[in-house]
Amino acid sequence: MASGAGLMLIGLAVSAGSPIAVLPAALGGFVSFAGVAVGATIVMPPVLQLIGRIGSHDPVVLLAGRNAMRAPGRSSRATIGLVIGVTLLVTFAVALGIMQHVLEAQLEQMGQGQMTTEMVQAQRDFFVQLNAVVSVIVGFSAVIAAVGVVNALALGVLQRRRELGLLRVLGLTGAQVRRMIVTEAVQMVVAAVVSGLVLGTFYGWVGGQTLLGSLGHPVTPVLPPLTIGIVVVGALVLAVVATIAPVRRAMRVPPTEALAVD
């Protein structure tokens, strides 16, 4: 991660002089992102701990957050795939948004106000279509990552049948246990989405700055609201769907029988 960050800093430092600066920046982004993926057990636990504090005044929510942190390695491995998928999707969306913004500024400056509304709208429609095509292509990686998250969450619930039985014996109702599992899954998915949004926005901005910074226009991150909405809604649906069937299966087992499981 440190070596990748150094390469990106080199690219940003020379971005005002030549678009070739995108080469070391792209290499640095790849290296640093590989470091994030390999070091998931270092990167993800602080994010999971921060997300777990939200609503911790509720005992069920507090217990869900502590369950996620009790096995940080397992939680990190379960979420890093979704982080990778969201980061790739957001990176391309931000880079395309920056390209559209800079191109519009360039055309307005060259045309000196002679561009018609139809021309501007046609250009925007082109970028919308391009963004849709790229999102579909990159979205396959997010779907594959989502399948991995679903499997990890479902397997985690089934492996904790004894623990769930003990919680019911100690006084938690079936509804509270179900809410705890769903909350834990939501916390993990939200942590992955937040991490992916932050990383994707940063990588997309670095790519746009190093590629288009030499044009002299200020480059700021442009994150399409539609992309945010799709990522957030899809992640929440994923968290709920991934836990409904395993929780139902686990709750059908009587507490005494669950405690007898080795």
C-alpha positions in Angstrom: 0.0 0.0 0.0 2.8 2.4 0.8 4.7 1.8 -2.5 1.5 2.2 -4.4 0.7 5.4 -2.7 4.2 6.7 -3.5 3.6 5.9 -7.2 0.3 7.8 -7.2 1.9 10.8 -5.5 4.5 10.8 -8.3 1.8 10.8 -10.9 -0.1 13.6 -9.2 3.0 15.7 -8.9 3.7 15.6 -12.6 0.1 15.6 -13.8 0.1 19.3 -14.7 2.8 18.8 -17.3 1.8 15.7 -19.2 -1.0 13.1 -19.4 1.7 10.4 -19.3 1.5 10.9 -15.5 -1.4 8.5 -15.6 1.0 5.5 -16.1 2.8 5.6 -12.7 -0.5 6.6 -11.1 -2.3 3.6 -12.6 0.5 1.3 -11.6 0.4 2.8 -8.1 -3.4 2.3 -7.9 -3.1 -1.3 -8.9 -0.3 -2.0 -6.4 -2.0 -0.2 -3.5 -5.4 -1.9 -4.2 -3.6 -5.2 -4.2 -2.2 -4.3 -0.8 -5.7 -3.5 0.5 -7.0 -6.8 -0.8 -4.1 -8.8 0.7 -4.2 -6.8 3.9 -7.9 -7.1 4.4 -7.5 -8.3 8.0 -5.7 -5.1 8.8 -7.8 -2.6 6.8 -11.4 -3.9 7.4 -11.5 -4.4 11.3 -11.3 -0.7 12.1 -14.1 0.0 9.6 -16.2 -2.8 11.0 -15.7 -1.5 14.5 -16.7 2.0 13.5 -19.9 0.8 11.7 -20.7 -1.4 14.7 -20.9 1.6 17.0 -23.9 3.0 15.2 -27.0 2.3 17.2 -25.0 0.4 19.9 -27.3 1.6 22.6 -29.6 -1.2 21.5 -28.3 -4.4 23.2 -29.1 -6.5 20.1 -27.2 -4.1 17.8 -24.3 -4.0 20.3 -24.2 -7.8 20.3 -24.2 -7.9 16.5 -21.3 -5.5 16.3 -19.3 -7.5 18.9 -20.0 -10.7 17.0 -18.5 -9.3 13.8 -15.4 -8.2 15.7 -15.0 -11.4 17.6 -13.7 -13.1 14.5 -12.2 -10.1 12.5 -10.4 -12.4 10.1 -13.6 -14.2 9.1 -15.5 -10.9 8.8 -12.7 -9.3 6.7 -12.5 -12.2 4.3 -16.2 -12.2 3.9 -16.4 -8.5 3.0 -13.2 -7.8 1.0 -14.7 -9.4 -2.1 -17.6 -6.9 -2.0 -15.1 -4.0 -1.4 -13.2 -5.0 -4.6 -16.4 -5.1 -6.6 -17.7 -1.7 -5.4 -14.3 -0.1 -5.7 -14.0 -1.1 -9.4 -17.5 0.0 -10.2 -17.2 3.4 -8.5 -13.7 4.0 -9.9 -14.9 3.8 -13.5 -18.0 5.8 -12.7 -16.0 8.6 -11.1 -13.4 8.6 -13.9 -16.1 8.8 -16.6 -17.9 11.6 -14.7 -14.6 13.6 -14.5 -14.0 13.1 -18.3 -17.5 14.3 -19.1 -17.1 17.4 -16.9 -13.7 18.3 -18.3 -14.8 17.7 -21.9 -17.8 19.9 -21.5 -15.6 22.7 -20.1 -13.2 22.3 -23.0 -15.9 22.4 -25.7 -17.6 25.5 -24.1 -14.2 27.2 -24.1 -13.4 26.3 -27.7 -16.9 27.0 -29.0 -17.2 30.3 -27.0 -20.9 29.7 -26.3 -21.8 28.5 -29.8 -22.8 25.0 -28.6 -26.5 24.4 -28.8 -28.6 22.7 -26.1 -29.1 19.7 -28.4 -25.3 19.3 -28.8 -24.8 19.4 -25.0 -27.6 17.0 -24.4 -26.3 14.6 -27.1 -22.9 14.6 -25.4 -24.4 13.9 -22.0 -26.5 11.1 -23.5 -23.3 9.6 -24.9 -21.6 9.5 -21.6 -24.7 8.1 -19.9 -24.7 5.2 -22.4 -20.9 4.7 -22.0 -21.3 4.7 -18.3 -24.1 2.1 -18.5 -22.0 -0.2 -20.7 -18.9 0.1 -18.5 -21.1 -0.4 -15.4 -22.6 -3.6 -16.8 -19.2 -5.0 -17.7 -17.6 -4.1 -14.3 -20.8 -5.1 -12.5 -20.1 -8.7 -13.3 -17.2 -8.6 -10.9 -19.5 -7.1 -8.2 -22.0 -9.9 -8.8 -19.3 -12.5 -8.4 -18.1 -10.8 -5.2 -21.7 -10.6 -3.9 -22.1 -14.4 -4.4 -19.0 -14.9 -2.2 -20.4 -12.6 0.5 -23.7 -14.5 0.5 -21.9 -17.8 0.8 -19.7 -16.5 3.6 -22.6 -15.0 5.6 -24.8 -18.1 5.2 -22.1 -20.5 6.2 -21.3 -18.3 9.2 -24.9 -18.5 10.4 -25.0 -22.3 10.0 -21.7 -22.8 11.8 -23.0 -20.8 14.8 -26.1 -22.9 15.5 -24.8 -23.8 19.0 -24.2 -20.1 19.8 -27.7 -19.2 18.6 -29.2 -21.9 20.8 -27.3 -20.6 23.8 -28.6 -17.1 23.2 -32.2 -18.3 23.1 -31.6 -20.3 26.4 -30.2 -17.1 28.0 -33.5 -15.2 27.2 -33.3 -13.8 23.7 -36.4 -14.3 21.7 -36.4 -15.7 18.2 -37.2 -12.3 16.8 -34.2 -10.8 18.6 -31.8 -13.5 17.4 -33.0 -13.0 13.8 -32.6 -9.2 14.1 -29.1 -9.7 15.5 -28.0 -11.8 12.6 -29.5 -9.5 10.0 -28.0 -6.5 11.8 -24.6 -8.1 11.8 -24.8 -8.9 8.1 -26.0 -5.3 7.4 -23.0 -3.9 9.4 -20.5 -6.0 7.4 -22.1 -5.1 4.0 -22.3 -1.4 4.9 -18.6 -1.4 6.0 -17.7 -3.0 2.6 -19.8 -0.5 0.7 -18.4 2.5 2.5 -14.8 1.3 2.0 -15.5 0.7 -1.7 -17.1 4.1 -2.2 -14.1 5.9 -0.5 -11.5 3.9 -2.4 -13.3 4.1 -5.7 -13.8 7.8 -5.4 -10.1 8.3 -4.6 -8.8 6.0 -7.4 -11.2 7.6 -9.9 -10.1 11.1 -9.0 -6.4 10.1 -9.2 -7.0 8.6 -12.6 -8.9 11.7 -13.9 -6.4 14.2 -12.4 -3.3 12.5 -13.9 -4.9 12.0 -17.3 -6.6 15.3 -17.7 -4.8 17.6 -15.3 -2.5 18.9 -18.1 -5.5 20.6 -19.7 -5.6 23.2 -17.0 -9.1 22.6 -15.8 -9.8 21.8 -12.1 -10.5 18.2 -11.6 -12.9 17.3 -8.8 -14.5 13.9 -8.1 -17.9 13.4 -9.8 -19.9 10.5 -8.4 -23.2 9.8 -10.2 -26.1 9.6 -7.8 -27.5 6.7 -9.7 -24.4 4.7 -9.0 -24.6 5.4 -5.3 -28.2 4.4 -5.2 -27.7 1.2 -7.0 -24.7 0.2 -4.8 -26.4 1.1 -1.5 -29.8 -0.5 -2.3 -28.1 -3.6 -3.8 -25.9 -4.0 -0.8 -28.8 -3.8 1.7 -30.9 -6.3 -0.3 -27.8 -8.6 -0.4 -27.4 -8.4 3.4 -31.0 -9.4 4.0 -31.3 -12.1 1.4 -28.0 -13.7 2.5 -29.3 -14.3 6.0 -33.1 -15.1 5.7 -32.8 -18.7 4.7 -29.9 -19.7 7.0 -31.6 -18.0 10.0 -34.8 -19.7 9.4 -33.1 -23.1 9.2 -31.1 -22.4 12.4 -34.2 -21.2 14.3 -36.1 -24.3 13.5 -33.7 -26.3 15.7 -34.8 -26.4 19.4 -32.3 -24.7 21.7 -31.6 -27.9 23.6 -30.8 -29.7 20.3 -28.7 -26.8 19.1 -26.6 -26.9 22.4 -26.0 -30.6 21.8 -24.3 -30.0 18.4 -20.6 -30.5 18.5 
